[in-house]
């Protein structure tokens, strides 16, 4: 099981921990898409920036 994560909102003006979390996932620009395996670490990252991203299970 994996997640397809798409950055939907800008990182400008966000808290530093949210920006670092997005960069750790590989998301730098609006529209970037990454595929990550489902695990507790990725679930925590999604919870931190859930309002900025769209997540689909694949």
mmCIF file of the C-alpha atoms, coordinates in Angstrom:
data_MODEL
# 
_entry.id   MODEL 
# 
loop_
_atom_site.group_PDB 
_atom_site.id 
_atom_site.type_symbol 
_atom_site.label_atom_id 
_atom_site.label_alt_id 
_atom_site.label_comp_id 
_atom_site.label_asym_id 
_atom_site.label_entity_id 
_atom_site.label_seq_id 
_atom_site.pdbx_PDB_ins_code 
_atom_site.Cartn_x 
_atom_site.Cartn_y 
_atom_site.Cartn_z 
_atom_site.occupancy 
_atom_site.B_iso_or_equiv 
_atom_site.pdbx_formal_charge 
_atom_site.auth_seq_id 
_atom_site.auth_comp_id 
_atom_site.auth_asym_id 
_atom_site.auth_atom_id 
_atom_site.pdbx_PDB_model_num 
ATOM 1  C CA . UNK A 1 1  ? 0.000  0.000  0.000  1.00 0.00 ? 1  UNK A CA 1 
ATOM 2  C CA . UNK A 1 2  ? 1.284  3.457  -0.866 1.00 0.00 ? 2  UNK A CA 1 
ATOM 3  C CA . UNK A 1 3  ? 0.213  7.083  -0.893 1.00 0.00 ? 3  UNK A CA 1 
ATOM 4  C CA . UNK A 1 4  ? 0.226  9.518  -3.811 1.00 0.00 ? 4  UNK A CA 1 
ATOM 5  C CA . UNK A 1 5  ? 0.790  12.925 -2.200 1.00 0.00 ? 5  UNK A CA 1 
ATOM 6  C CA . UNK A 1 6  ? 0.237  16.164 -4.141 1.00 0.00 ? 6  UNK A CA 1 
ATOM 7  C CA . UNK A 1 7  ? 1.152  19.631 -2.852 1.00 0.00 ? 7  UNK A CA 1 
ATOM 8  C CA . UNK A 1 8  ? -1.963 21.792 -3.381 1.00 0.00 ? 8  UNK A CA 1 
ATOM 9  C CA . UNK A 1 9  ? -1.188 24.984 -1.426 1.00 0.00 ? 9  UNK A CA 1 
ATOM 10 C CA . UNK A 1 10 ? 1.844  27.254 -1.215 1.00 0.00 ? 10 UNK A CA 1 
ATOM 11 C CA . UNK A 1 11 ? 4.510  26.866 1.458  1.00 0.00 ? 11 UNK A CA 1 
ATOM 12 C CA . UNK A 1 12 ? 5.060  30.640 1.612  1.00 0.00 ? 12 UNK A CA 1 
ATOM 13 C CA . UNK A 1 13 ? 4.323  32.007 5.079  1.00 0.00 ? 13 UNK A CA 1 
ATOM 14 C CA . UNK A 1 14 ? 3.932  28.563 6.660  1.00 0.00 ? 14 UNK A CA 1 
ATOM 15 C CA . UNK A 1 15 ? 5.578  27.524 9.903  1.00 0.00 ? 15 UNK A CA 1 
ATOM 16 C CA . UNK A 1 16 ? 9.155  26.259 9.539  1.00 0.00 ? 16 UNK A CA 1 
ATOM 17 C CA . UNK A 1 17 ? 8.242  22.741 10.687 1.00 0.00 ? 17 UNK A CA 1 
ATOM 18 C CA . UNK A 1 18 ? 5.575  22.512 7.958  1.00 0.00 ? 18 UNK A CA 1 
ATOM 19 C CA . UNK A 1 19 ? 8.026  23.661 5.272  1.00 0.00 ? 19 UNK A CA 1 
ATOM 20 C CA . UNK A 1 20 ? 10.672 21.170 6.454  1.00 0.00 ? 20 UNK A CA 1 
ATOM 21 C CA . UNK A 1 21 ? 8.101  18.366 6.518  1.00 0.00 ? 21 UNK A CA 1 
ATOM 22 C CA . UNK A 1 22 ? 7.024  19.107 2.931  1.00 0.00 ? 22 UNK A CA 1 
ATOM 23 C CA . UNK A 1 23 ? 10.654 19.200 1.776  1.00 0.00 ? 23 UNK A CA 1 
ATOM 24 C CA . UNK A 1 24 ? 11.371 15.913 3.584  1.00 0.00 ? 24 UNK A CA 1 
ATOM 25 C CA . UNK A 1 25 ? 8.550  14.333 1.578  1.00 0.00 ? 25 UNK A CA 1 
ATOM 26 C CA . UNK A 1 26 ? 10.064 15.752 -1.620 1.00 0.00 ? 26 UNK A CA 1 
ATOM 27 C CA . UNK A 1 27 ? 7.441  18.467 -2.175 1.00 0.00 ? 27 UNK A CA 1 
ATOM 28 C CA . UNK A 1 28 ? 8.845  21.859 -3.142 1.00 0.00 ? 28 UNK A CA 1 
ATOM 29 C CA . UNK A 1 29 ? 6.424  23.420 -5.646 1.00 0.00 ? 29 UNK A CA 1 
ATOM 30 C CA . UNK A 1 30 ? 2.643  23.450 -5.981 1.00 0.00 ? 30 UNK A CA 1 
ATOM 31 C CA . UNK A 1 31 ? 1.603  20.495 -8.110 1.00 0.00 ? 31 UNK A CA 1 
ATOM 32 C CA . UNK A 1 32 ? 4.542  18.273 -7.155 1.00 0.00 ? 32 UNK A CA 1 
ATOM 33 C CA . UNK A 1 33 ? 3.504  14.632 -6.754 1.00 0.00 ? 33 UNK A CA 1 
ATOM 34 C CA . UNK A 1 34 ? 5.400  11.981 -4.788 1.00 0.00 ? 34 UNK A CA 1 
ATOM 35 C CA . UNK A 1 35 ? 4.625  8.353  -4.051 1.00 0.00 ? 35 UNK A CA 1 
ATOM 36 C CA . UNK A 1 36 ? 5.518  7.136  -0.557 1.00 0.00 ? 36 UNK A CA 1 
ATOM 37 C CA . UNK A 1 37 ? 5.010  3.787  1.131  1.00 0.00 ? 37 UNK A CA 1 
ATOM 38 C CA . UNK A 1 38 ? 2.408  3.770  3.892  1.00 0.00 ? 38 UNK A CA 1 
ATOM 39 C CA . UNK A 1 39 ? 4.039  3.727  7.345  1.00 0.00 ? 39 UNK A CA 1 
ATOM 40 C CA . UNK A 1 40 ? 3.773  5.544  10.667 1.00 0.00 ? 40 UNK A CA 1 
ATOM 41 C CA . UNK A 1 41 ? 6.419  8.146  9.779  1.00 0.00 ? 41 UNK A CA 1 
ATOM 42 C CA . UNK A 1 42 ? 4.670  9.165  6.561  1.00 0.00 ? 42 UNK A CA 1 
ATOM 43 C CA . UNK A 1 43 ? 1.288  9.165  8.340  1.00 0.00 ? 43 UNK A CA 1 
ATOM 44 C CA . UNK A 1 44 ? 2.691  11.651 10.875 1.00 0.00 ? 44 UNK A CA 1 
ATOM 45 C CA . UNK A 1 45 ? 4.068  13.868 8.131  1.00 0.00 ? 45 UNK A CA 1 
ATOM 46 C CA . UNK A 1 46 ? 0.696  13.881 6.368  1.00 0.00 ? 46 UNK A CA 1 
ATOM 47 C CA . UNK A 1 47 ? -0.995 14.808 9.638  1.00 0.00 ? 47 UNK A CA 1 
ATOM 48 C CA . UNK A 1 48 ? 1.388  17.770 10.025 1.00 0.00 ? 48 UNK A CA 1 
ATOM 49 C CA . UNK A 1 49 ? 0.740  19.196 6.546  1.00 0.00 ? 49 UNK A CA 1 
ATOM 50 C CA . UNK A 1 50 ? -2.627 17.626 5.755  1.00 0.00 ? 50 UNK A CA 1 
ATOM 51 C CA . UNK A 1 51 ? -4.183 21.028 5.039  1.00 0.00 ? 51 UNK A CA 1 
ATOM 52 C CA . UNK A 1 52 ? -1.582 21.689 2.303  1.00 0.00 ? 52 UNK A CA 1 
ATOM 53 C CA . UNK A 1 53 ? -1.697 18.369 0.464  1.00 0.00 ? 53 UNK A CA 1 
ATOM 54 C CA . UNK A 1 54 ? -4.070 15.968 -1.256 1.00 0.00 ? 54 UNK A CA 1 
ATOM 55 C CA . UNK A 1 55 ? -3.526 12.283 -0.448 1.00 0.00 ? 55 UNK A CA 1 
ATOM 56 C CA . UNK A 1 56 ? -4.714 9.266  -2.442 1.00 0.00 ? 56 UNK A CA 1 
ATOM 57 C CA . UNK A 1 57 ? -4.130 5.642  -1.529 1.00 0.00 ? 57 UNK A CA 1 
ATOM 58 C CA . UNK A 1 58 ? -2.796 3.552  -4.410 1.00 0.00 ? 58 UNK A CA 1 
# 
